[in-house]
Amino acid sequence: ASDVYKRQSQFHPQYSITGGEIKNHGSGKITIVPKERKVVITVRNNGVPIGKLNFKAKAVPSATFITNLDLKRGITRSQLARVSLKAKAPDEFESLLPRESHYILDEIMVFHSRNGHLISQRKVKGGSRVNLSSIRTNAREGDIIVFEVLKASRKNYKGDCEPAKINNTIISVRVR
């Protein structure tokens, strides 16, 4: 048993990585943060190479553009005052990496049209609640309101925002 403890005390791993970043937590515990799809980790003990590990990292998934509006039935004019628009992470990604799955809709273009003619358009920046009172005053039954995501981001575990992809960038709804 003392031989095992002696060998453990001689084990001083050093890690190097290509295609990512290492966070060393001491006692041989590390966290790998991939920056590329292909990641190579090299392990050394006291400067002597003891192995390499190659793996492919999964890409960050695209979010889905969702709203609180009833897209099948349409919306009433009063609902235009409290529209909620969000970017939702895939459930699997959110449960596996909750601190990585905060998507943000940075810029949305809102179009109001009637009988195929553009009545107004408005760019909305940031936030999930959109107040379209200015459109509400001119909206009539049968009008179409279109929401188009122009720019989205994702906040990572460090709190940094990076560009994000959205699966469906357009949602349209009819005023009833």
C-alpha positions as CSV (number, residue, x, y, z in Angstrom):
1,A,0.0,0.0,0.0
2,S,2.8,2.4,0.8
3,D,4.2,1.8,-2.8
4,V,0.9,3.2,-4.2
5,Y,1.1,6.3,-2.1
6,K,4.7,6.8,-3.1
7,R,3.7,6.7,-6.8
8,Q,0.8,9.0,-6.3
9,S,3.1,11.6,-4.7
10,Q,5.3,11.4,-7.8
11,F,2.4,12.1,-10.1
12,H,2.4,15.8,-11.1
13,P,0.3,16.1,-14.3
14,Q,0.7,19.0,-16.6
15,Y,-1.9,19.6,-19.4
16,S,-1.6,21.4,-22.6
17,I,-4.3,21.9,-25.2
18,T,-4.8,22.9,-28.8
19,G,-8.3,24.1,-29.9
20,G,-9.4,25.1,-26.4
21,E,-8.7,26.5,-23.0
22,I,-7.8,24.7,-19.7
23,K,-9.0,25.7,-16.3
24,N,-6.8,23.9,-13.8
25,H,-8.5,23.2,-10.4
26,G,-5.5,21.5,-8.8
27,S,-5.0,17.9,-7.8
28,G,-5.3,16.8,-11.5
29,K,-8.8,18.2,-11.9
30,I,-9.3,20.3,-15.0
31,T,-12.1,21.8,-17.0
32,I,-11.7,22.0,-20.8
33,V,-13.4,24.8,-22.7
34,P,-13.4,24.0,-26.4
35,K,-12.8,26.9,-28.8
36,E,-12.7,24.8,-32.0
37,R,-14.4,21.6,-33.1
38,K,-11.2,19.5,-32.9
39,V,-9.5,19.5,-29.5
40,V,-6.2,17.8,-28.5
41,I,-5.2,17.4,-24.9
42,T,-1.6,16.4,-24.1
43,V,-0.8,15.1,-20.6
44,R,2.7,15.1,-19.1
45,N,4.1,14.0,-15.8
46,N,7.1,15.9,-14.6
47,G,7.7,16.9,-18.2
48,V,7.5,13.4,-19.6
49,P,4.6,12.9,-22.2
50,I,2.2,10.1,-21.0
51,G,-0.6,10.5,-23.5
52,K,-2.8,12.5,-25.9
53,L,-6.5,12.7,-26.2
54,N,-8.2,13.8,-29.4
55,F,-11.9,14.6,-29.4
56,K,-14.5,16.5,-31.3
57,A,-16.4,19.2,-29.5
58,K,-20.1,19.7,-30.3
59,A,-21.0,23.0,-31.8
60,V,-23.2,25.4,-29.8
61,P,-26.7,24.8,-31.0
62,S,-29.0,27.3,-32.5
63,A,-31.8,28.7,-30.4
64,T,-35.5,28.8,-31.4
65,F,-37.3,32.1,-31.7
66,I,-40.5,31.9,-29.6
67,T,-43.3,34.3,-28.6
68,N,-46.3,34.3,-26.2
69,L,-48.7,35.1,-29.1
70,D,-51.3,32.7,-30.4
71,L,-50.0,32.4,-34.0
72,K,-52.9,30.2,-35.2
73,R,-55.8,32.4,-33.8
74,G,-54.0,35.7,-34.3
75,I,-53.7,38.6,-31.8
76,T,-56.0,41.4,-30.7
77,R,-54.9,45.0,-30.8
78,S,-54.6,45.1,-27.0
79,Q,-52.1,42.2,-27.1
80,L,-49.7,44.4,-29.1
81,A,-48.9,46.3,-25.9
82,R,-47.3,43.3,-24.3
83,V,-45.6,41.0,-26.8
84,S,-43.0,38.6,-25.4
85,L,-40.2,37.5,-27.8
86,K,-37.5,35.1,-26.7
87,A,-34.7,32.9,-28.0
88,K,-35.0,29.5,-26.4
89,A,-32.0,27.1,-26.1
90,P,-32.6,23.4,-27.0
91,D,-33.8,21.5,-23.8
92,E,-30.9,19.1,-23.9
93,F,-28.3,21.9,-24.1
94,E,-30.1,23.9,-21.4
95,S,-30.1,20.9,-19.0
96,L,-26.5,19.9,-19.7
97,L,-25.0,23.4,-19.7
98,P,-27.4,25.9,-18.0
99,R,-24.8,28.6,-17.6
100,E,-24.1,28.4,-21.4
101,S,-27.7,28.5,-22.6
102,H,-28.8,32.1,-22.1
103,Y,-29.7,33.4,-25.5
104,I,-30.6,37.1,-26.1
105,L,-32.4,38.7,-29.0
106,D,-30.4,41.9,-29.5
107,E,-32.2,43.4,-32.5
108,I,-35.6,42.7,-34.0
109,M,-37.3,44.4,-36.9
110,V,-41.1,44.6,-36.6
111,F,-43.1,45.1,-39.8
112,H,-46.8,46.1,-39.9
113,S,-48.5,45.5,-43.3
114,R,-52.1,45.7,-44.6
115,N,-53.2,44.1,-47.9
116,G,-49.6,43.5,-48.9
117,H,-48.5,47.0,-48.3
118,L,-46.0,48.1,-45.6
119,I,-47.7,50.4,-43.1
120,S,-44.7,50.8,-40.7
121,Q,-41.5,49.2,-39.5
122,R,-39.6,49.6,-36.3
123,K,-36.3,48.3,-35.0
124,V,-36.4,47.0,-31.4
125,K,-33.2,46.6,-29.5
126,G,-32.7,44.1,-26.6
127,G,-35.2,42.8,-24.1
128,S,-37.8,40.1,-24.3
129,R,-40.8,42.4,-23.7
130,V,-41.8,44.5,-26.7
131,N,-44.4,47.3,-26.5
132,L,-45.9,48.0,-29.9
133,S,-48.4,50.6,-28.8
134,S,-47.4,52.8,-31.8
135,I,-48.5,50.0,-34.1
136,R,-51.6,49.2,-32.0
137,T,-53.1,52.6,-32.7
138,N,-53.1,51.9,-36.5
139,A,-53.7,48.2,-36.5
140,R,-56.9,46.8,-38.0
141,E,-58.4,43.3,-38.3
142,G,-56.6,41.4,-41.0
143,D,-53.3,43.3,-40.7
144,I,-50.1,41.3,-40.5
145,I,-47.4,41.9,-37.9
146,V,-44.0,40.3,-38.7
147,F,-41.1,40.0,-36.3
148,E,-37.7,39.3,-37.8
149,V,-34.5,38.6,-35.7
150,L,-31.6,40.7,-37.0
151,K,-29.1,40.0,-34.3
152,A,-28.9,37.5,-31.4
153,S,-26.2,36.6,-28.9
154,R,-25.5,34.0,-26.2
155,K,-24.1,34.7,-22.8
156,N,-21.5,32.1,-21.8
157,Y,-20.5,30.9,-18.4
158,K,-17.9,33.8,-18.1
159,G,-20.7,36.4,-18.7
160,D,-19.3,37.2,-22.2
161,C,-21.7,37.6,-25.1
162,E,-20.9,36.0,-28.4
163,P,-22.9,35.9,-31.6
164,A,-25.6,33.2,-31.7
165,K,-27.6,31.5,-34.4
166,I,-31.4,31.3,-34.4
167,N,-33.3,28.5,-36.2
168,N,-36.4,30.4,-37.3
169,T,-35.7,34.1,-37.7
170,I,-39.2,35.2,-38.7
171,I,-42.6,35.0,-36.9
172,S,-45.7,36.5,-38.4
173,V,-49.2,36.9,-36.9
174,R,-52.5,38.2,-38.1
175,V,-54.4,40.9,-36.1
176,R,-58.0,39.7,-35.3
